[in-house]
Amino acid sequence: FELVLVMDVLAQHFNDVVLFEARRCGIKLMFIPGKLTWLCQPFDTHVLSLYKRFLRRIYLKYQMDHANAEISILQWILFIRDTIADVINGQI
C-alpha cells in the first residue's frame, strides 16, 4: 500500500517542514486546488467526518498523557497515519 494524504491548499500545508516529514515518512501528498473542495463533499460528509472525529480523539488523548508537551510535525504525521489505519482502511 502507498499512503496518500489529501489536503486542501491551505498555506500551512505547503510548509517545508510538512513536505519534508511527509517525504521522509514515505507519505505521498495530494492537494485539492482551491474552489474545488465542493467536489469532495460526499467524501467529506461520509468519510472525513469519521476521520476528523478519530483524529481529534487521538490528539486529546495524547495531550492528556503528555501534559505540556509540544506536538511535533512528526507526531502529527503519526496521528494521521494511525487515523488512516483505523478509520479509512477499516471502512474498506
N, C-alpha and C positions, 0 to 999 in steps of 0.2 A: 504494500500500500504506500501511496505517497500522501503526505499531509499537506493540504492546501488550506490556507487561511484566507477567507474572503472578507474584504474590508471596503468601506467607502473611502473617498479621497480626502478625508479629514487630514489637515496638515500634520498632526501628531503621528499619523500612521506612516508618514514618509520620513520620520525621524531616522537619521543614520544609525543610531543605536538599535532601533527596532529592526531595520533592514539587515544589519549585521548579525544580530542574535538569531533572527529567523533563518538566515542563510547558514549560520553556524550549526543550528539545530536541524537542518535539513527540511525546513518548512518552506514550501513554495507560497508566495503571496500572489493573490489575485485582487485587483482593485476594480470596484464598480464606479464608472465615471459619474460625475455629478449630474443630477437631474434624471438619472436612470434607475434610482433605487426603487421607484414605484413598480418596476417590472418584477421585483423580487418580493412583492407584498405577500403572495400566498406562502412563500418560503418563510417570510418574516413572522407571519401570524401562526403558522403551524409547526415550525421547527425552531426558529430563533427564540421564540418566547420561552420554550423549554430550556434552550441553551443558556439564555441570559439568566434565568432563574437558578439553574445549577451553578453557573459561574459565580453569581452573587453569593450563593451558599458556601462555595469553596473559599472565596475571598473573606467572608465574615468569619468562617471557622479559623482560617489562618491568622486573622487579626486577633481572635480570642486566644489562640495558642501561642502567639508570638507578640505579646503586648509591646507596644512602642517600637516594633521592628519596621524598618523601611522595606517596602516591597520592591525588589529589583525588576528590571525588564525580563531577566531570565526567569524569575519566579512567576511573572505574569504569563510568559510563554508556557511554563509548566501547568499553570491553572488552565490555560486554553487547551493544551494537549489533553489533560485529564477530562475536561468538559467534553471535548470532541469524542474521546474514547467512550465515555459513559452515556452521553446523550445522543449524539449523531450516529455513531456506529451501532449503538444499542437499538436504534429505530429501524435499521435496515434489515 
